């Protein structure tokens, strides 16, 4: 029987710190992404509501999945 040989693993690069943005900037970015989209909802048996921001041309497909426009 041979003895197992340990191989040296290369070190992983440390993750760089991401710049922190303010809550107001986060809300602005979110609103700009959702601008021009339709809000669709779906409620499950437990009363949880799932929200999706859908492109207007995809509304019919999402309605087929059980979502509705409020």
PDB file of N, CA, C and O in Angstrom, chain B, residues numbered from 101:
ATOM      1  N   UNK B 101       0.838  -1.188   0.000  1.00  0.00           N
ATOM      2  CA  UNK B 101       0.000   0.000   0.000  1.00  0.00           C
ATOM      3  C   UNK B 101       0.874   1.238   0.000  1.00  0.00           C
ATOM      4  O   UNK B 101       1.911   1.295   0.660  1.00  0.00           O
ATOM      5  N   UNK B 102       0.433   2.214  -0.749  1.00  0.00           N
ATOM      6  CA  UNK B 102       1.182   3.462  -0.781  1.00  0.00           C
ATOM      7  C   UNK B 102       0.529   4.464   0.158  1.00  0.00           C
ATOM      8  O   UNK B 102      -0.668   4.385   0.436  1.00  0.00           O
ATOM      9  N   UNK B 103       1.314   5.389   0.633  1.00  0.00           N
ATOM     10  CA  UNK B 103       0.778   6.424   1.529  1.00  0.00           C
ATOM     11  C   UNK B 103       0.234   7.562   0.679  1.00  0.00           C
ATOM     12  O   UNK B 103       0.833   7.923  -0.335  1.00  0.00           O
ATOM     13  N   UNK B 104      -0.888   8.122   1.082  1.00  0.00           N
ATOM     14  CA  UNK B 104      -1.452   9.223   0.303  1.00  0.00           C
ATOM     15  C   UNK B 104      -0.561  10.462   0.353  1.00  0.00           C
ATOM     16  O   UNK B 104       0.045  10.777   1.377  1.00  0.00           O
ATOM     17  N   UNK B 105      -0.500  11.141  -0.767  1.00  0.00           N
ATOM     18  CA  UNK B 105       0.328  12.343  -0.863  1.00  0.00           C
ATOM     19  C   UNK B 105      -0.585  13.560  -0.855  1.00  0.00           C
ATOM     20  O   UNK B 105      -1.521  13.647  -1.650  1.00  0.00           O
ATOM     21  N   UNK B 106      -0.313  14.492   0.039  1.00  0.00           N
ATOM     22  CA  UNK B 106      -1.117  15.721   0.088  1.00  0.00           C
ATOM     23  C   UNK B 106      -0.553  16.706  -0.911  1.00  0.00           C
ATOM     24  O   UNK B 106       0.655  16.929  -0.990  1.00  0.00           O
ATOM     25  N   UNK B 107      -1.471  17.292  -1.676  1.00  0.00           N
ATOM     26  CA  UNK B 107      -1.050  18.309  -2.625  1.00  0.00           C
ATOM     27  C   UNK B 107      -1.361  19.680  -2.049  1.00  0.00           C
ATOM     28  O   UNK B 107      -2.371  19.867  -1.371  1.00  0.00           O
ATOM     29  N   UNK B 108      -0.501  20.614  -2.319  1.00  0.00           N
ATOM     30  CA  UNK B 108      -0.734  21.978  -1.866  1.00  0.00           C
ATOM     31  C   UNK B 108      -1.784  22.615  -2.760  1.00  0.00           C
ATOM     32  O   UNK B 108      -1.671  22.591  -3.985  1.00  0.00           O
ATOM     33  N   UNK B 109      -2.792  23.179  -2.143  1.00  0.00           N
ATOM     34  CA  UNK B 109      -3.842  23.843  -2.909  1.00  0.00           C
ATOM     35  C   UNK B 109      -3.484  25.310  -3.088  1.00  0.00           C
ATOM     36  O   UNK B 109      -2.939  25.944  -2.185  1.00  0.00           O
ATOM     37  N   UNK B 110      -3.797  25.840  -4.262  1.00  0.00           N
ATOM     38  CA  UNK B 110      -3.553  27.278  -4.438  1.00  0.00           C
ATOM     39  C   UNK B 110      -4.552  28.066  -3.602  1.00  0.00           C
ATOM     40  O   UNK B 110      -5.704  27.656  -3.455  1.00  0.00           O
ATOM     41  N   UNK B 111      -4.112  29.196  -3.055  1.00  0.00           N
ATOM     42  CA  UNK B 111      -4.989  30.011  -2.224  1.00  0.00           C
ATOM     43  C   UNK B 111      -6.044  30.695  -3.083  1.00  0.00           C
ATOM     44  O   UNK B 111      -5.784  31.095  -4.218  1.00  0.00           O
ATOM     45  N   UNK B 112      -7.243  30.819  -2.511  1.00  0.00           N
ATOM     46  CA  UNK B 112      -8.305  31.534  -3.201  1.00  0.00           C
ATOM     47  C   UNK B 112      -8.070  33.027  -3.044  1.00  0.00           C
ATOM     48  O   UNK B 112      -7.553  33.491  -2.028  1.00  0.00           O
ATOM     49  N   UNK B 113      -8.460  33.767  -4.073  1.00  0.00           N
ATOM     50  CA  UNK B 113      -8.357  35.219  -3.976  1.00  0.00           C
ATOM     51  C   UNK B 113      -9.385  35.722  -2.977  1.00  0.00           C
ATOM     52  O   UNK B 113     -10.525  35.259  -2.960  1.00  0.00           O
ATOM     53  N   UNK B 114      -8.977  36.665  -2.150  1.00  0.00           N
ATOM     54  CA  UNK B 114      -9.927  37.220  -1.195  1.00  0.00           C
ATOM     55  C   UNK B 114     -10.898  38.128  -1.935  1.00  0.00           C
ATOM     56  O   UNK B 114     -10.544  38.779  -2.917  1.00  0.00           O
ATOM     57  N   UNK B 115     -12.135  38.155  -1.439  1.00  0.00           N
ATOM     58  CA  UNK B 115     -13.153  38.973  -2.083  1.00  0.00           C
ATOM     59  C   UNK B 115     -12.905  40.437  -1.755  1.00  0.00           C
ATOM     60  O   UNK B 115     -12.596  40.802  -0.621  1.00  0.00           O
ATOM     61  N   UNK B 116     -13.050  41.259  -2.784  1.00  0.00           N
ATOM     62  CA  UNK B 116     -12.862  42.681  -2.567  1.00  0.00           C
ATOM     63  C   UNK B 116     -14.131  43.281  -1.986  1.00  0.00           C
ATOM     64  O   UNK B 116     -15.233  42.844  -2.316  1.00  0.00           O
ATOM     65  N   UNK B 117     -13.985  44.264  -1.136  1.00  0.00           N
ATOM     66  CA  UNK B 117     -15.132  44.911  -0.520  1.00  0.00           C
ATOM     67  C   UNK B 117     -15.919  45.679  -1.569  1.00  0.00           C
ATOM     68  O   UNK B 117     -15.346  46.401  -2.384  1.00  0.00           O
ATOM     69  N   UNK B 118     -17.234  45.516  -1.541  1.00  0.00           N
ATOM     70  CA  UNK B 118     -18.114  46.208  -2.468  1.00  0.00           C
ATOM     71  C   UNK B 118     -18.484  47.547  -1.849  1.00  0.00           C
ATOM     72  O   UNK B 118     -18.742  47.636  -0.648  1.00  0.00           O
ATOM     73  N   UNK B 119     -18.510  48.579  -2.670  1.00  0.00           N
ATOM     74  CA  UNK B 119     -18.847  49.882  -2.137  1.00  0.00           C
ATOM     75  C   UNK B 119     -20.297  49.883  -1.665  1.00  0.00           C
ATOM     76  O   UNK B 119     -21.178  49.362  -2.349  1.00  0.00           O
ATOM     77  N   UNK B 120     -20.536  50.457  -0.517  1.00  0.00           N
ATOM     78  CA  UNK B 120     -21.860  50.493   0.076  1.00  0.00           C
ATOM     79  C   UNK B 120     -22.610  51.700  -0.479  1.00  0.00           C
ATOM     80  O   UNK B 120     -22.090  52.815  -0.495  1.00  0.00           O
ATOM     81  N   UNK B 121     -23.861  51.456  -0.943  1.00  0.00           N
ATOM     82  CA  UNK B 121     -24.652  52.566  -1.441  1.00  0.00           C
ATOM     83  C   UNK B 121     -25.796  52.818  -0.454  1.00  0.00           C
ATOM     84  O   UNK B 121     -26.227  51.918   0.267  1.00  0.00           O
ATOM     85  N   UNK B 122     -26.262  54.030  -0.443  1.00  0.00           N
ATOM     86  CA  UNK B 122     -27.291  54.406   0.515  1.00  0.00           C
ATOM     87  C   UNK B 122     -28.630  53.773   0.151  1.00  0.00           C
ATOM     88  O   UNK B 122     -28.834  53.305  -0.969  1.00  0.00           O
ATOM     89  N   UNK B 123     -29.524  53.772   1.116  1.00  0.00           N
ATOM     90  CA  UNK B 123     -30.852  53.199   0.909  1.00  0.00           C
ATOM     91  C   UNK B 123     -31.602  53.969  -0.177  1.00  0.00           C
ATOM     92  O   UNK B 123     -32.302  53.374  -0.996  1.00  0.00           O
ATOM     93  N   UNK B 124     -31.453  55.279  -0.180  1.00  0.00           N
ATOM     94  CA  UNK B 124     -32.125  56.102  -1.199  1.00  0.00           C
ATOM     95  C   UNK B 124     -31.615  55.765  -2.592  1.00  0.00           C
ATOM     96  O   UNK B 124     -32.399  55.703  -3.539  1.00  0.00           O
ATOM     97  N   UNK B 125     -30.309  55.546  -2.729  1.00  0.00           N
ATOM     98  CA  UNK B 125     -29.749  55.173  -4.032  1.00  0.00           C
ATOM     99  C   UNK B 125     -30.246  53.795  -4.469  1.00  0.00           C
ATOM    100  O   UNK B 125     -30.492  53.565  -5.653  1.00  0.00           O
ATOM    101  N   UNK B 126     -30.392  52.874  -3.499  1.00  0.00           N
ATOM    102  CA  UNK B 126     -30.922  51.553  -3.820  1.00  0.00           C
ATOM    103  C   UNK B 126     -32.358  51.657  -4.340  1.00  0.00           C
ATOM    104  O   UNK B 126     -32.720  50.993  -5.311  1.00  0.00           O
ATOM    105  N   UNK B 127     -33.176  52.497  -3.688  1.00  0.00           N
ATOM    106  CA  UNK B 127     -34.560  52.665  -4.122  1.00  0.00           C
ATOM    107  C   UNK B 127     -34.637  53.285  -5.512  1.00  0.00           C
ATOM    108  O   UNK B 127     -35.477  52.889  -6.320  1.00  0.00           O
ATOM    109  N   UNK B 128     -33.775  54.247  -5.796  1.00  0.00           N
ATOM    110  CA  UNK B 128     -33.756  54.863  -7.127  1.00  0.00           C
ATOM    111  C   UNK B 128     -33.386  53.845  -8.197  1.00  0.00           C
ATOM    112  O   UNK B 128     -33.994  53.816  -9.267  1.00  0.00           O
ATOM    113  N   UNK B 129     -32.393  53.013  -7.912  1.00  0.00           N
ATOM    114  CA  UNK B 129     -31.975  51.994  -8.867  1.00  0.00           C
ATOM    115  C   UNK B 129     -33.099  50.987  -9.102  1.00  0.00           C
ATOM    116  O   UNK B 129     -33.331  50.558 -10.232  1.00  0.00           O
ATOM    117  N   UNK B 130     -33.796  50.611  -8.026  1.00  0.00           N
ATOM    118  CA  UNK B 130     -34.892  49.659  -8.129  1.00  0.00           C
ATOM    119  C   UNK B 130     -36.033  50.242  -8.956  1.00  0.00           C
ATOM    120  O   UNK B 130     -36.596  49.564  -9.816  1.00  0.00           O
ATOM    121  N   UNK B 131     -36.369  51.497  -8.692  1.00  0.00           N
ATOM    122  CA  UNK B 131     -37.458  52.129  -9.432  1.00  0.00           C
ATOM    123  C   UNK B 131     -37.122  52.289 -10.910  1.00  0.00           C
ATOM    124  O   UNK B 131     -37.999  52.136 -11.761  1.00  0.00           O
ATOM    125  N   UNK B 132     -35.882  52.589 -11.220  1.00  0.00           N
ATOM    126  CA  UNK B 132     -35.510  52.756 -12.629  1.00  0.00           C
ATOM    127  C   UNK B 132     -35.554  51.420 -13.369  1.00  0.00           C
ATOM    128  O   UNK B 132     -35.872  51.383 -14.558  1.00  0.00           O
ATOM    129  N   UNK B 133     -35.237  50.316 -12.671  1.00  0.00           N
ATOM    130  CA  UNK B 133     -35.314  48.989 -13.298  1.00  0.00           C
ATOM    131  C   UNK B 133     -36.759  48.585 -13.556  1.00  0.00           C
ATOM    132  O   UNK B 133     -37.060  47.936 -14.557  1.00  0.00           O
ATOM    133  N   UNK B 134     -37.662  48.975 -12.640  1.00  0.00           N
ATOM    134  CA  UNK B 134     -39.056  48.550 -12.749  1.00  0.00           C
ATOM    135  C   UNK B 134     -39.905  49.503 -13.579  1.00  0.00           C
ATOM    136  O   UNK B 134     -41.085  49.235 -13.809  1.00  0.00           O
ATOM    137  N   UNK B 135     -39.326  50.605 -14.028  1.00  0.00           N
ATOM    138  CA  UNK B 135     -40.074  51.604 -14.778  1.00  0.00           C
ATOM    139  C   UNK B 135     -40.564  51.020 -16.106  1.00  0.00           C
ATOM    140  O   UNK B 135     -39.796  50.401 -16.841  1.00  0.00           O
ATOM    141  N   UNK B 136     -41.833  51.221 -16.399  1.00  0.00           N
ATOM    142  CA  UNK B 136     -42.399  50.743 -17.647  1.00  0.00           C
ATOM    143  C   UNK B 136     -42.817  49.289 -17.624  1.00  0.00           C
ATOM    144  O   UNK B 136     -43.200  48.742 -18.658  1.00  0.00           O
ATOM    145  N   UNK B 137     -42.752  48.643 -16.456  1.00  0.00           N
ATOM    146  CA  UNK B 137     -43.139  47.240 -16.355  1.00  0.00           C
ATOM    147  C   UNK B 137     -44.483  47.116 -15.646  1.00  0.00           C
ATOM    148  O   UNK B 137     -44.907  48.029 -14.937  1.00  0.00           O
ATOM    149  N   UNK B 138     -45.140  45.998 -15.838  1.00  0.00           N
ATOM    150  CA  UNK B 138     -46.432  45.729 -15.229  1.00  0.00           C
ATOM    151  C   UNK B 138     -46.212  44.918 -13.961  1.00  0.00           C
ATOM    152  O   UNK B 138     -45.420  43.975 -13.957  1.00  0.00           O
ATOM    153  N   UNK B 139     -46.907  45.277 -12.884  1.00  0.00           N
ATOM    154  CA  UNK B 139     -46.795  44.554 -11.622  1.00  0.00           C
ATOM    155  C   UNK B 139     -47.822  43.433 -11.619  1.00  0.00           C
ATOM    156  O   UNK B 139     -49.014  43.673 -11.808  1.00  0.00           O
ATOM    157  N   UNK B 140     -47.354  42.198 -11.404  1.00  0.00           N
ATOM    158  CA  UNK B 140     -48.240  41.036 -11.391  1.00  0.00           C
ATOM    159  C   UNK B 140     -48.130  40.356 -10.033  1.00  0.00           C
ATOM    160  O   UNK B 140     -47.066  40.335  -9.414  1.00  0.00           O
ATOM    161  N   UNK B 141     -49.256  39.797  -9.583  1.00  0.00           N
ATOM    162  CA  UNK B 141     -49.318  39.165  -8.268  1.00  0.00           C
ATOM    163  C   UNK B 141     -49.858  37.755  -8.385  1.00  0.00           C
ATOM    164  O   UNK B 141     -50.598  37.422  -9.310  1.00  0.00           O
ATOM    165  N   UNK B 142     -49.457  36.918  -7.399  1.00  0.00           N
ATOM    166  CA  UNK B 142     -49.999  35.572  -7.284  1.00  0.00           C
ATOM    167  C   UNK B 142     -50.044  35.231  -5.802  1.00  0.00           C
ATOM    168  O   UNK B 142     -49.057  35.419  -5.091  1.00  0.00           O
ATOM    169  N   UNK B 143     -51.183  34.732  -5.332  1.00  0.00           N
ATOM    170  CA  UNK B 143     -51.330  34.382  -3.921  1.00  0.00           C
ATOM    171  C   UNK B 143     -51.429  32.875  -3.805  1.00  0.00           C
ATOM    172  O   UNK B 143     -52.207  32.241  -4.516  1.00  0.00           O
ATOM    173  N   UNK B 144     -50.628  32.292  -2.894  1.00  0.00           N
ATOM    174  CA  UNK B 144     -50.668  30.842  -2.729  1.00  0.00           C
ATOM    175  C   UNK B 144     -51.677  30.457  -1.647  1.00  0.00           C
ATOM    176  O   UNK B 144     -52.360  31.320  -1.096  1.00  0.00           O
ATOM    177  N   UNK B 145     -51.769  29.166  -1.346  1.00  0.00           N
ATOM    178  CA  UNK B 145     -52.761  28.657  -0.408  1.00  0.00           C
ATOM    179  C   UNK B 145     -52.542  29.168   1.017  1.00  0.00           C
ATOM    180  O   UNK B 145     -53.477  29.180   1.817  1.00  0.00           O
ATOM    181  N   UNK B 146     -51.317  29.589   1.343  1.00  0.00           N
ATOM    182  CA  UNK B 146     -51.008  30.068   2.687  1.00  0.00           C
ATOM    183  C   UNK B 146     -51.161  31.577   2.817  1.00  0.00           C
ATOM    184  O   UNK B 146     -50.907  32.141   3.882  1.00  0.00           O
ATOM    185  N   UNK B 147     -51.573  32.227   1.740  1.00  0.00           N
ATOM    186  CA  UNK B 147     -51.779  33.666   1.782  1.00  0.00           C
ATOM    187  C   UNK B 147     -50.554  34.487   1.431  1.00  0.00           C
ATOM    188  O   UNK B 147     -50.595  35.716   1.501  1.00  0.00           O
ATOM    189  N   UNK B 148     -49.456  33.830   1.051  1.00  0.00           N
ATOM    190  CA  UNK B 148     -48.260  34.567   0.643  1.00  0.00           C
ATOM    191  C   UNK B 148     -48.468  35.138  -0.752  1.00  0.00           C
ATOM    192  O   UNK B 148     -48.995  34.465  -1.637  1.00  0.00           O
ATOM    193  N   UNK B 149     -48.052  36.376  -0.937  1.00  0.00           N
ATOM    194  CA  UNK B 149     -48.218  37.024  -2.235  1.00  0.00           C
ATOM    195  C   UNK B 149     -46.861  37.147  -2.909  1.00  0.00           C
ATOM    196  O   UNK B 149     -45.919  37.708  -2.349  1.00  0.00           O
ATOM    197  N   UNK B 150     -46.778  36.615  -4.115  1.00  0.00           N
ATOM    198  CA  UNK B 150     -45.561  36.713  -4.919  1.00  0.00           C
ATOM    199  C   UNK B 150     -45.748  37.858  -5.902  1.00  0.00           C
ATOM    200  O   UNK B 150     -46.775  37.941  -6.575  1.00  0.00           O
ATOM    201  N   UNK B 151     -44.765  38.733  -5.985  1.00  0.00           N
ATOM    202  CA  UNK B 151     -44.832  39.898  -6.860  1.00  0.00           C
ATOM    203  C   UNK B 151     -43.800  39.763  -7.968  1.00  0.00           C
ATOM    204  O   UNK B 151     -42.654  39.393  -7.709  1.00  0.00           O
ATOM    205  N   UNK B 152     -44.194  40.058  -9.188  1.00  0.00           N
ATOM    206  CA  UNK B 152     -43.282  40.042 -10.329  1.00  0.00           C
ATOM    207  C   UNK B 152     -43.456  41.330 -11.122  1.00  0.00           C
ATOM    208  O   UNK B 152     -44.575  41.804 -11.316  1.00  0.00           O
ATOM    209  N   UNK B 153     -42.352  41.887 -11.574  1.00  0.00           N
ATOM    210  CA  UNK B 153     -42.378  43.040 -12.465  1.00  0.00           C
ATOM    211  C   UNK B 153     -42.108  42.511 -13.868  1.00  0.00           C
ATOM    212  O   UNK B 153     -41.008  42.047 -14.167  1.00  0.00           O
ATOM    213  N   UNK B 154     -43.121  42.586 -14.721  1.00  0.00           N
ATOM    214  CA  UNK B 154     -43.123  41.895 -16.005  1.00  0.00           C
ATOM    215  C   UNK B 154     -43.183  42.910 -17.135  1.00  0.00           C
ATOM    216  O   UNK B 154     -43.856  43.935 -17.027  1.00  0.00           O
ATOM    217  N   UNK B 155     -42.478  42.618 -18.215  1.00  0.00           N
ATOM    218  CA  UNK B 155     -42.604  43.461 -19.406  1.00  0.00           C
ATOM    219  C   UNK B 155     -44.027  43.359 -19.930  1.00  0.00           C
ATOM    220  O   UNK B 155     -44.664  42.310 -19.833  1.00  0.00           O
ATOM    221  N   UNK B 156     -44.511  44.442 -20.476  1.00  0.00           N
ATOM    222  CA  UNK B 156     -45.909  44.516 -20.909  1.00  0.00           C
ATOM    223  C   UNK B 156     -46.246  43.451 -21.940  1.00  0.00           C
ATOM    224  O   UNK B 156     -47.357  42.920 -21.936  1.00  0.00           O
ATOM    225  N   UNK B 157     -45.308  43.128 -22.822  1.00  0.00           N
ATOM    226  CA  UNK B 157     -45.601  42.131 -23.853  1.00  0.00           C
ATOM    227  C   UNK B 157     -45.679  40.711 -23.284  1.00  0.00           C
ATOM    228  O   UNK B 157     -46.142  39.803 -23.975  1.00  0.00           O
ATOM    229  N   UNK B 158     -45.236  40.500 -22.038  1.00  0.00           N
ATOM    230  CA  UNK B 158     -45.257  39.160 -21.436  1.00  0.00           C
ATOM    231  C   UNK B 158     -46.405  38.950 -20.461  1.00  0.00           C
ATOM    232  O   UNK B 158     -46.453  37.923 -19.784  1.00  0.00           O
ATOM    233  N   UNK B 159     -47.332  39.902 -20.376  1.00  0.00           N
ATOM    234  CA  UNK B 159     -48.420  39.819 -19.406  1.00  0.00           C
ATOM    235  C   UNK B 159     -49.274  38.572 -19.636  1.00  0.00           C
ATOM    236  O   UNK B 159     -49.624  37.884 -18.677  1.00  0.00           O
ATOM    237  N   UNK B 160     -49.613  38.272 -20.888  1.00  0.00           N
ATOM    238  CA  UNK B 160     -50.455  37.102 -21.195  1.00  0.00           C
ATOM    239  C   UNK B 160     -49.799  35.802 -20.717  1.00  0.00           C
ATOM    240  O   UNK B 160     -50.474  34.923 -20.181  1.00  0.00           O
ATOM    241  N   UNK B 161     -48.502  35.687 -20.912  1.00  0.00           N
ATOM    242  CA  UNK B 161     -47.791  34.478 -20.491  1.00  0.00           C
ATOM    243  C   UNK B 161     -47.829  34.327 -18.976  1.00  0.00           C
ATOM    244  O   UNK B 161     -47.999  33.219 -18.468  1.00  0.00           O
ATOM    245  N   UNK B 162     -47.671  35.445 -18.242  1.00  0.00           N
ATOM    246  CA  UNK B 162     -47.699  35.386 -16.784  1.00  0.00           C
ATOM    247  C   UNK B 162     -49.114  35.140 -16.272  1.00  0.00           C
ATOM    248  O   UNK B 162     -49.287  34.497 -15.238  1.00  0.00           O
ATOM    249  N   UNK B 163     -50.128  35.639 -16.975  1.00  0.00           N
ATOM    250  CA  UNK B 163     -51.510  35.338 -16.593  1.00  0.00           C
ATOM    251  C   UNK B 163     -51.794  33.846 -16.754  1.00  0.00           C
ATOM    252  O   UNK B 163     -52.558  33.274 -15.977  1.00  0.00           O
ATOM    253  N   UNK B 164     -51.189  33.219 -17.749  1.00  0.00           N
ATOM    254  CA  UNK B 164     -51.345  31.781 -17.950  1.00  0.00           C
ATOM    255  C   UNK B 164     -50.711  30.990 -16.811  1.00  0.00           C
ATOM    256  O   UNK B 164     -51.113  29.858 -16.542  1.00  0.00           O
ATOM    257  N   UNK B 165     -49.720  31.583 -16.139  1.00  0.00           N
ATOM    258  CA  UNK B 165     -49.061  30.929 -14.997  1.00  0.00           C
ATOM    259  C   UNK B 165     -49.830  31.138 -13.691  1.00  0.00           C
ATOM    260  O   UNK B 165     -49.424  30.634 -12.644  1.00  0.00           O
ATOM    261  N   UNK B 166     -50.937  31.878 -13.750  1.00  0.00           N
ATOM    262  CA  UNK B 166     -51.749  32.074 -12.554  1.00  0.00           C
ATOM    263  C   UNK B 166     -51.573  33.425 -11.894  1.00  0.00           C
ATOM    264  O   UNK B 166     -52.146  33.663 -10.831  1.00  0.00           O
ATOM    265  N   UNK B 167     -50.801  34.312 -12.489  1.00  0.00           N
ATOM    266  CA  UNK B 167     -50.603  35.649 -11.942  1.00  0.00           C
ATOM    267  C   UNK B 167     -51.720  36.561 -12.432  1.00  0.00           C
ATOM    268  O   UNK B 167     -52.325  36.303 -13.472  1.00  0.00           O
ATOM    269  N   UNK B 168     -51.992  37.621 -11.687  1.00  0.00           N
ATOM    270  CA  UNK B 168     -52.984  38.590 -12.118  1.00  0.00           C
ATOM    271  C   UNK B 168     -52.447  40.004 -11.912  1.00  0.00           C
ATOM    272  O   UNK B 168     -51.575  40.245 -11.078  1.00  0.00           O
ATOM    273  N   UNK B 169     -52.992  40.923 -12.695  1.00  0.00           N
ATOM    274  CA  UNK B 169     -52.586  42.337 -12.619  1.00  0.00           C
ATOM    275  C   UNK B 169     -53.519  43.016 -11.641  1.00  0.00           C
ATOM    276  O   UNK B 169     -54.738  42.866 -11.725  1.00  0.00           O
ATOM    277  N   UNK B 170     -52.941  43.768 -10.708  1.00  0.00           N
ATOM    278  CA  UNK B 170     -53.776  44.488  -9.759  1.00  0.00           C
ATOM    279  C   UNK B 170     -53.972  45.903 -10.223  1.00  0.00           C
ATOM    280  O   UNK B 170     -54.652  46.683  -9.557  1.00  0.00           O
TER     281      UNK B 170
END
